[in-house]
């Protein structure tokens, strides 16, 4: 697994790494369900053609590469801000008080005093911590976009403009799932505004410019190219990052990534520890859908389909007799959901949503979430080799539930699985009902089950598309073809069901 570092800093502490797990597609879908720009002050989401027409692109040399970014930097810098945040942490830990003040673990006197005061009760204390990031202005009256991780838990927020003016700011909306936040200041006059571009039009190899405050170095300008699009880095359920080699460092978080027309195409968000030229930005088209709701309600309401989906691997495509691996494989359909009402079934492959092609699994959640609640949309599915179009009325995204682990016992058999009937006690612990599959109590390292990603605590619901309610039934299904080289399982993990194709070497 790799780590993604949010670009933040706290005074007196080292830069903090945030490890994110694989994307668990619980369909916490992205973006918004409201009409863009409706009733928004300042019209900051209106079409940008008029503004963009007056913005000359950067000068280019004979080869098409920019001769200089100077004019572009001069024009863009006023719309980028520095954001300083004060957070208060309440601590009851073993800090030591000496005659000159506080002794911490790094103090040479700490161990000495700890011998005498270890058992002494200490009242809770509050420590003020500082964090820093960047942002960009999207309305003349003081709306500013930044990252959620920059302002999360903030007691005080201060915005410094490029002109050195400082203003207290208020966090008016946050969306942790996409790491986007909206803050507001009350400026003395009219502010310069950054134009929002179209991140969908970006191509790999296009020039981009990052402006921000890395390590507190105000208005730092770096340039590079778009290295990749649609990156999934394990940061959340809506990973769809722009990768760039424009230098991004701690303190750039929340700052803009511009194209050569001076339009914001991304929000700089994450880096890889010890990496060079590998930074990630949230596409601005994602933010366009979120910002109206963040301004109006302070939070995001997402559309909901009610399916658990997974990517189609070559092994799964082969097991399901599919010609290719395009689309999102439906591993489960939630009871009472819009998908169930529309007739979507487990094993269907969603290849289109509301007129847009679903080439791969990660394309679907943002589209669903961006759809207005109550809107009826066409969903194209592939079922038994034939295309069908179903009409789905999009619902409201409900809450999520964490998964629970299972016990451990030795694994055996050629597939490397140890199974147990799902008794009432285990079913209750896993949030299921008795007779709803068999529980995996162990997985042999290096076995087909291990390579397919099966874990202890998973509940096997089907074997080779046949429902199983006991270990005896599961074994009977696996033994129907003793010489079989593959096995297709449907299993549940937490609230999500998915397929796994086990292959013998």
C-alpha positions as CSV (number, residue, x, y, z in Angstrom):
1,X,0.0,0.0,0.0
2,X,1.2,3.5,-0.6
3,X,0.7,6.6,1.4
4,X,-0.8,9.9,0.4
5,X,0.2,13.0,2.3
6,X,-2.2,15.8,2.8
7,X,-0.2,19.0,2.3
8,X,-0.6,20.4,5.8
9,X,1.7,21.5,8.7
10,X,1.1,22.0,12.4
11,X,3.4,24.1,14.5
12,X,5.8,22.0,16.7
13,X,4.9,18.9,14.8
14,X,6.2,17.1,11.8
15,X,4.3,16.9,8.5
16,X,1.6,14.2,9.0
17,X,1.1,11.3,6.7
18,X,-2.4,10.0,6.1
19,X,-2.6,6.4,5.0
20,X,-5.7,5.7,3.0
21,X,-7.0,2.2,2.2
22,X,-8.2,1.0,-1.2
23,X,-11.3,2.6,-2.5
24,X,-14.3,0.8,-1.0
25,X,-16.9,1.6,-3.5
26,X,-19.8,2.0,-1.1
27,X,-21.2,4.4,-3.7
28,X,-20.8,7.4,-1.6
29,X,-21.2,9.2,-4.8
30,X,-19.6,12.5,-5.6
31,X,-20.6,16.0,-6.5
32,X,-24.1,17.4,-6.0
33,X,-27.7,16.9,-6.7
34,X,-28.7,20.5,-7.3
35,X,-28.8,22.7,-10.4
36,X,-25.5,24.6,-10.8
37,X,-25.5,28.2,-10.1
38,X,-29.1,28.5,-9.1
39,X,-29.6,31.5,-6.8
40,X,-25.9,32.1,-6.2
41,X,-24.6,35.5,-5.3
42,X,-22.0,37.0,-7.6
43,X,-22.7,34.5,-10.4
44,X,-19.4,32.7,-9.9
45,X,-20.6,29.6,-11.6
46,X,-22.0,31.3,-14.7
47,X,-20.5,30.5,-18.1
48,X,-16.9,31.8,-18.3
49,X,-16.7,32.5,-22.0
50,X,-16.9,36.2,-21.6
51,X,-14.3,36.3,-18.9
52,X,-12.0,33.8,-20.6
53,X,-12.2,35.8,-23.9
54,X,-10.5,38.7,-22.2
55,X,-7.7,36.6,-20.7
56,X,-4.8,36.2,-23.1
57,X,-3.0,32.8,-22.8
58,X,0.7,32.6,-21.9
59,X,3.1,33.5,-24.7
60,X,4.4,30.5,-26.5
61,X,7.7,29.8,-28.3
62,X,8.3,28.4,-31.7
63,X,7.8,24.8,-30.5
64,X,4.5,25.6,-28.8
65,X,6.0,25.5,-25.3
66,X,5.5,28.6,-23.2
67,X,8.3,31.2,-23.7
68,X,7.5,32.5,-20.2
69,X,4.9,32.2,-17.4
70,X,5.6,35.7,-16.1
71,X,2.5,37.4,-17.5
72,X,0.3,34.6,-16.5
73,X,1.7,34.6,-13.0
74,X,1.2,38.3,-12.6
75,X,-2.4,38.0,-13.6
76,X,-3.3,35.0,-11.5
77,X,-1.4,35.7,-8.2
78,X,-4.0,38.2,-6.9
79,X,-6.8,35.6,-6.8
80,X,-4.7,33.1,-4.7
81,X,-4.7,33.4,-0.9
82,X,-2.8,32.1,2.1
83,X,-4.9,30.4,4.8
84,X,-3.7,30.1,8.4
85,X,-5.6,28.0,10.8
86,X,-5.5,27.7,14.6
87,X,-6.7,24.5,16.1
88,X,-7.1,23.7,19.8
89,X,-6.3,20.2,21.1
90,X,-7.3,19.2,24.6
91,X,-4.6,16.9,26.1
92,X,-4.5,14.9,29.3
93,X,-1.2,13.2,28.5
94,X,1.9,12.8,30.7
95,X,3.5,16.2,30.0
96,X,5.7,17.3,32.9
97,X,5.8,20.7,34.6
98,X,9.2,22.0,35.7
99,X,10.3,25.2,37.3
100,X,10.8,26.8,33.9
101,X,7.7,25.5,32.3
102,X,6.6,22.4,30.5
103,X,8.9,19.4,30.0
104,X,8.0,17.2,27.1
105,X,9.4,13.8,26.0
106,X,12.1,15.5,24.0
107,X,13.4,17.4,27.0
108,X,16.5,16.1,28.8
109,X,14.7,16.6,32.1
110,X,11.6,14.7,31.0
111,X,12.7,11.2,32.1
112,X,14.1,12.5,35.4
113,X,10.8,14.2,36.4
114,X,8.8,11.4,35.1
115,X,10.3,9.1,37.8
116,X,8.7,11.3,40.5
117,X,5.5,12.6,38.9
118,X,4.3,9.6,36.8
119,X,1.4,9.0,39.2
120,X,0.6,12.6,39.8
121,X,-2.9,13.5,38.4
122,X,-2.8,16.2,35.8
123,X,-5.8,18.3,34.7
124,X,-6.6,18.5,31.0
125,X,-4.7,21.2,29.1
126,X,-5.4,22.9,25.8
127,X,-2.7,23.3,23.2
128,X,-3.0,25.7,20.3
129,X,-1.7,24.3,17.0
130,X,-1.1,26.1,13.7
131,X,-1.8,24.8,10.2
132,X,-1.4,26.5,6.9
133,X,-2.7,26.0,3.3
134,X,-3.8,27.9,0.2
135,X,-7.0,28.8,-1.5
136,X,-8.4,30.8,-4.3
137,X,-11.2,33.5,-4.6
138,X,-14.3,32.6,-6.6
139,X,-16.5,35.6,-5.8
140,X,-15.9,39.3,-5.5
141,X,-17.5,39.4,-2.1
142,X,-15.1,36.9,-0.5
143,X,-16.0,33.3,-1.2
144,X,-12.8,31.2,-1.2
145,X,-12.2,27.5,-2.1
146,X,-9.7,25.4,-0.2
147,X,-9.2,21.8,1.0
148,X,-11.3,20.4,3.8
149,X,-8.2,19.1,5.6
150,X,-6.8,22.6,5.8
151,X,-9.8,24.0,7.8
152,X,-11.2,20.9,9.5
153,X,-11.4,21.4,13.3
154,X,-10.3,25.0,13.0
155,X,-11.1,27.4,15.8
156,X,-9.7,30.4,14.0
157,X,-9.1,31.0,10.3
158,X,-7.2,33.9,8.8
159,X,-6.9,34.7,5.1
160,X,-4.0,36.7,3.8
161,X,-4.5,38.2,0.3
162,X,-1.7,38.7,-2.2
163,X,-1.8,42.4,-1.3
164,X,-0.9,41.4,2.3
165,X,-4.3,42.3,3.7
166,X,-5.5,40.0,6.4
167,X,-9.1,39.0,7.2
168,X,-10.7,36.7,9.7
169,X,-12.6,34.0,7.8
170,X,-15.6,31.7,8.5
171,X,-15.9,28.1,7.3
172,X,-19.3,28.0,5.7
173,X,-19.2,24.5,4.1
174,X,-17.1,21.3,4.1
175,X,-17.2,18.0,2.3
176,X,-14.7,15.5,3.7
177,X,-15.4,12.9,1.1
178,X,-13.9,15.1,-1.7
179,X,-11.7,17.2,0.6
180,X,-13.3,20.4,-0.5
181,X,-14.2,23.4,1.7
182,X,-15.6,26.9,1.3
183,X,-14.7,29.8,3.5
184,X,-15.9,33.4,3.5
185,X,-14.3,36.7,4.3
186,X,-15.8,40.3,4.4
187,X,-13.3,42.3,2.3
188,X,-13.1,46.1,2.3
189,X,-13.4,46.3,-1.5
190,X,-14.0,44.1,-4.5
191,X,-11.7,41.1,-4.8
192,X,-10.1,39.6,-7.9
193,X,-11.7,36.3,-8.9
194,X,-10.2,33.1,-10.4
195,X,-12.2,31.8,-13.4
196,X,-13.3,28.2,-13.2
197,X,-12.4,26.2,-16.3
198,X,-13.3,22.8,-17.6
199,X,-11.2,20.0,-16.3
200,X,-12.8,17.5,-18.6
201,X,-11.0,19.2,-21.5
202,X,-7.6,18.7,-20.0
203,X,-5.3,16.2,-21.9
204,X,-2.3,14.4,-20.6
205,X,0.7,16.5,-21.6
206,X,-1.1,19.9,-21.3
207,X,0.8,22.6,-19.5
208,X,-0.5,23.6,-16.0
209,X,0.6,26.1,-13.4
210,X,0.3,25.7,-9.6
211,X,0.1,28.8,-7.3
212,X,0.2,28.5,-3.6
213,X,2.1,28.9,-0.3
214,X,4.3,25.8,0.2
215,X,6.1,25.9,3.6
216,X,4.7,29.4,4.1
217,X,6.5,30.8,1.0
218,X,3.7,33.0,-0.3
219,X,2.7,33.2,-3.9
220,X,5.0,30.5,-5.1
221,X,4.5,29.6,-8.8
222,X,5.4,26.3,-10.3
223,X,4.7,24.8,-13.7
224,X,4.5,21.4,-15.3
225,X,2.3,19.2,-17.3
226,X,-0.7,17.0,-16.7
227,X,0.9,13.6,-16.1
228,X,-2.3,11.6,-15.9
229,X,-6.0,11.8,-15.3
230,X,-8.5,9.8,-13.4
231,X,-5.9,8.7,-10.8
232,X,-7.3,6.5,-7.9
233,X,-4.9,7.0,-4.9
234,X,-7.0,5.6,-2.1
235,X,-7.9,9.0,-0.7
236,X,-11.7,8.5,-0.7
237,X,-14.7,7.1,-2.5
238,X,-14.5,9.6,-5.3
239,X,-10.9,9.4,-6.4
240,X,-10.6,11.0,-9.8
241,X,-7.4,13.0,-9.4
242,X,-5.4,15.0,-11.9
243,X,-1.7,14.0,-11.6
244,X,0.8,16.7,-12.4
245,X,4.6,17.2,-12.2
246,X,4.1,20.8,-11.3
247,X,5.8,21.0,-8.0
248,X,3.3,20.7,-5.1
249,X,4.4,20.7,-1.5
250,X,2.9,21.0,2.0
251,X,1.2,24.3,2.2
252,X,0.0,24.1,-1.4
253,X,-3.2,22.3,-0.2
254,X,-6.3,24.0,-1.4
255,X,-4.5,26.2,-4.0
256,X,-5.4,26.3,-7.7
257,X,-4.0,24.4,-10.6
258,X,-4.4,26.7,-13.7
259,X,-4.3,26.0,-17.4
260,X,-2.5,28.4,-19.8
261,X,-5.8,30.3,-20.3
262,X,-5.7,31.3,-16.6
263,X,-8.6,29.1,-15.6
264,X,-8.7,26.9,-12.5
265,X,-8.7,23.3,-13.6
266,X,-7.9,21.6,-10.3
267,X,-7.5,22.0,-6.6
268,X,-4.1,20.9,-5.3
269,X,-4.6,18.3,-2.6
270,X,-2.1,15.5,-2.1
271,X,1.4,14.3,-2.7
272,X,3.3,11.0,-2.4
273,X,5.9,10.9,0.4
274,X,9.4,11.0,-1.0
275,X,8.1,11.3,-4.5
276,X,9.3,13.8,-7.0
277,X,7.1,15.4,-9.6
278,X,4.0,13.5,-8.4
279,X,1.2,15.7,-7.1
280,X,-2.6,15.3,-7.3
281,X,-5.4,17.8,-7.7
282,X,-9.2,17.5,-7.5
283,X,-10.7,18.2,-10.9
284,X,-12.5,21.6,-10.8
285,X,-15.6,20.1,-12.5
286,X,-16.1,18.0,-9.4
287,X,-16.0,21.1,-7.2
288,X,-18.4,23.0,-9.5
289,X,-21.2,20.6,-8.5
290,X,-20.3,20.8,-4.8
291,X,-19.9,24.6,-4.2
292,X,-23.5,25.7,-4.6
293,X,-24.6,23.3,-1.9
294,X,-21.7,24.1,0.4
295,X,-22.6,27.8,0.1
296,X,-26.3,27.3,0.6
297,X,-26.3,24.5,3.2
298,X,-22.8,23.9,4.4
299,X,-22.8,20.3,3.3
300,X,-23.5,18.1,0.3
301,X,-26.5,16.0,-0.5
302,X,-25.6,13.2,-2.9
303,X,-27.7,11.2,-5.3
304,X,-28.1,7.4,-4.6
305,X,-28.6,4.4,-6.8
306,X,-28.4,1.6,-4.3
307,X,-25.9,-0.8,-5.9
308,X,-22.5,-2.1,-4.8
309,X,-20.2,-2.2,-7.8
310,X,-16.7,-3.4,-8.6
311,X,-14.3,-3.3,-11.4
312,X,-14.3,-6.0,-14.1
313,X,-11.0,-7.8,-14.0
314,X,-10.1,-10.1,-16.9
315,X,-10.8,-13.1,-14.6
316,X,-14.2,-11.8,-13.7
317,X,-15.0,-11.0,-17.3
318,X,-14.0,-14.6,-18.3
319,X,-16.1,-16.1,-15.4
320,X,-19.1,-14.1,-16.4
321,X,-18.7,-14.8,-20.1
322,X,-18.2,-11.1,-21.0
323,X,-16.4,-10.1,-24.2
324,X,-14.6,-7.1,-22.5
325,X,-14.2,-5.5,-19.1
326,X,-15.9,-2.2,-19.7
327,X,-18.5,-0.9,-17.2
328,X,-19.3,-1.4,-13.5
329,X,-20.2,-4.9,-12.3
330,X,-23.2,-4.9,-10.0
331,X,-22.2,-7.1,-7.0
332,X,-25.3,-6.4,-5.0
333,X,-28.5,-4.4,-5.0
334,X,-29.8,-2.8,-1.8
335,X,-33.3,-3.8,-0.8
336,X,-35.8,-1.0,-1.3
337,X,-33.3,1.1,-3.3
338,X,-33.9,3.0,-6.5
339,X,-31.9,0.3,-8.4
340,X,-34.1,-2.5,-7.1
341,X,-37.2,-0.6,-8.0
342,X,-35.9,-0.1,-11.5
343,X,-35.1,-3.8,-12.0
344,X,-31.3,-3.8,-11.8
345,X,-30.0,-7.2,-10.6
346,X,-26.8,-8.6,-9.2
347,X,-24.5,-9.6,-12.1
348,X,-25.6,-6.8,-14.4
349,X,-22.9,-4.6,-15.9
350,X,-23.8,-0.9,-16.0
351,X,-22.3,0.6,-19.2
352,X,-24.3,3.8,-19.3
353,X,-25.8,6.4,-16.9
354,X,-28.0,9.3,-18.0
355,X,-26.6,9.3,-21.5
356,X,-22.9,9.0,-20.4
357,X,-20.8,6.0,-21.1
358,X,-19.4,4.1,-18.1
359,X,-16.1,2.7,-19.4
360,X,-14.9,1.7,-16.0
361,X,-16.2,1.4,-12.5
362,X,-14.9,4.7,-11.0
363,X,-16.9,6.7,-13.5
364,X,-20.2,5.8,-12.1
365,X,-20.2,7.2,-8.5
366,X,-19.5,10.8,-9.4
367,X,-22.3,10.8,-12.0
368,X,-24.8,9.3,-9.7
369,X,-24.0,11.7,-6.9
370,X,-24.1,14.7,-9.2
371,X,-27.7,13.8,-10.3
372,X,-30.6,15.7,-8.7
373,X,-32.5,13.7,-6.2
374,X,-35.9,12.6,-7.7
375,X,-34.7,12.8,-11.3
376,X,-35.5,9.9,-13.5
377,X,-32.5,8.8,-15.7
378,X,-31.8,6.0,-18.2
379,X,-29.4,3.4,-17.1
380,X,-27.9,1.1,-19.7
381,X,-27.0,-2.4,-18.5
382,X,-25.5,-5.5,-20.0
383,X,-27.4,-8.6,-19.0
384,X,-26.9,-12.1,-20.5
385,X,-25.0,-10.6,-23.4
386,X,-27.7,-8.1,-24.4
387,X,-28.0,-4.4,-23.7
388,X,-31.1,-3.1,-21.8
389,X,-32.2,0.4,-20.8
390,X,-33.9,0.8,-17.5
391,X,-35.4,4.0,-16.0
392,X,-34.1,4.8,-12.4
393,X,-35.4,7.5,-10.1
394,X,-32.3,8.7,-8.2
395,X,-32.7,8.8,-4.4
396,X,-30.9,10.4,-1.5
397,X,-27.6,8.9,-0.2
398,X,-28.1,7.2,3.1
399,X,-25.4,6.7,5.9
400,X,-22.7,4.1,5.8
401,X,-21.8,1.3,8.2
402,X,-18.3,0.0,9.0
403,X,-17.4,-3.6,8.4
404,X,-16.7,-6.1,11.2
405,X,-14.0,-8.7,11.3
406,X,-14.3,-12.4,11.8
407,X,-12.5,-15.1,13.8
408,X,-9.5,-17.1,12.6
409,X,-9.0,-20.9,12.1
410,X,-6.6,-22.9,9.9
411,X,-7.4,-22.9,6.2
412,X,-7.4,-25.9,3.9
413,X,-8.4,-27.2,0.5
414,X,-7.1,-26.3,-2.9
415,X,-8.9,-22.9,-2.8
416,X,-7.4,-22.0,0.6
417,X,-10.6,-21.3,2.4
418,X,-11.8,-22.3,5.8
419,X,-15.6,-21.8,6.1
420,X,-18.1,-22.0,8.9
421,X,-21.9,-21.9,9.1
422,X,-23.3,-18.5,9.9
423,X,-24.8,-19.1,13.3
424,X,-27.0,-16.5,15.1
425,X,-24.2,-15.0,17.2
426,X,-21.8,-14.6,14.3
427,X,-24.6,-13.3,12.1
428,X,-25.5,-10.6,14.7
429,X,-21.9,-9.6,15.0
430,X,-21.6,-9.2,11.3
431,X,-24.9,-7.4,10.9
432,X,-26.5,-10.3,9.0
433,X,-29.1,-13.0,9.5
434,X,-28.6,-16.8,10.0
435,X,-28.7,-18.8,6.7
436,X,-27.4,-15.9,4.7
437,X,-24.2,-17.5,3.4
438,X,-21.2,-19.0,5.1
439,X,-18.5,-17.1,6.9
440,X,-14.8,-17.2,6.0
441,X,-12.8,-18.0,9.2
442,X,-9.4,-18.3,7.6
443,X,-7.6,-17.7,4.3
444,X,-4.4,-19.6,3.4
445,X,-1.6,-17.2,2.5
446,X,-0.7,-17.4,-1.2
447,X,-3.8,-19.5,-2.0
448,X,-6.3,-18.7,-4.9
449,X,-8.6,-17.2,-2.2
450,X,-5.8,-15.0,-0.9
451,X,-4.8,-13.8,-4.4
452,X,-8.4,-13.0,-5.1
453,X,-8.6,-10.7,-2.1
454,X,-10.9,-12.9,0.2
455,X,-10.5,-12.0,3.9
456,X,-11.4,-13.5,7.2
457,X,-14.8,-12.3,8.1
458,X,-16.2,-12.2,4.6
459,X,-19.5,-14.0,4.1
460,X,-19.8,-16.2,1.0
461,X,-23.3,-15.8,-0.5
462,X,-22.9,-17.6,-3.8
463,X,-20.6,-20.2,-5.4
464,X,-20.5,-20.3,-9.2
465,X,-23.8,-18.2,-9.2
466,X,-25.6,-20.6,-6.9
467,X,-26.8,-19.4,-3.5
468,X,-25.3,-21.2,-0.5
469,X,-26.6,-21.2,3.1
470,X,-24.3,-23.7,4.7
471,X,-20.8,-25.1,4.4
472,X,-22.2,-28.3,3.1
473,X,-23.9,-26.5,0.2
474,X,-20.7,-24.5,-0.5
475,X,-18.6,-27.7,-0.6
476,X,-21.1,-29.4,-2.9
477,X,-20.9,-26.5,-5.3
478,X,-17.1,-26.5,-5.4
479,X,-17.0,-30.3,-5.9
480,X,-19.4,-30.3,-8.9
481,X,-16.4,-29.9,-11.2
482,X,-13.4,-31.4,-9.4
483,X,-11.0,-30.4,-12.2
484,X,-12.2,-26.8,-12.4
485,X,-9.4,-24.3,-12.6
486,X,-11.5,-21.3,-11.5
487,X,-14.2,-20.6,-9.0
488,X,-16.6,-17.6,-8.9
489,X,-17.7,-16.3,-5.5
490,X,-20.1,-13.6,-4.4
491,X,-19.3,-12.4,-1.0
492,X,-20.4,-9.7,1.4
493,X,-17.9,-7.5,3.3
494,X,-19.7,-5.1,5.7
495,X,-22.5,-3.6,3.7
496,X,-21.0,-4.2,0.3
497,X,-21.2,-7.4,-1.8
498,X,-18.8,-8.1,-4.6
499,X,-17.6,-10.9,-6.9
500,X,-14.2,-12.6,-6.7
501,X,-12.8,-15.0,-9.3
502,X,-10.4,-17.6,-7.8
503,X,-7.9,-19.0,-10.2
504,X,-5.6,-22.0,-9.8
505,X,-2.0,-21.4,-11.0
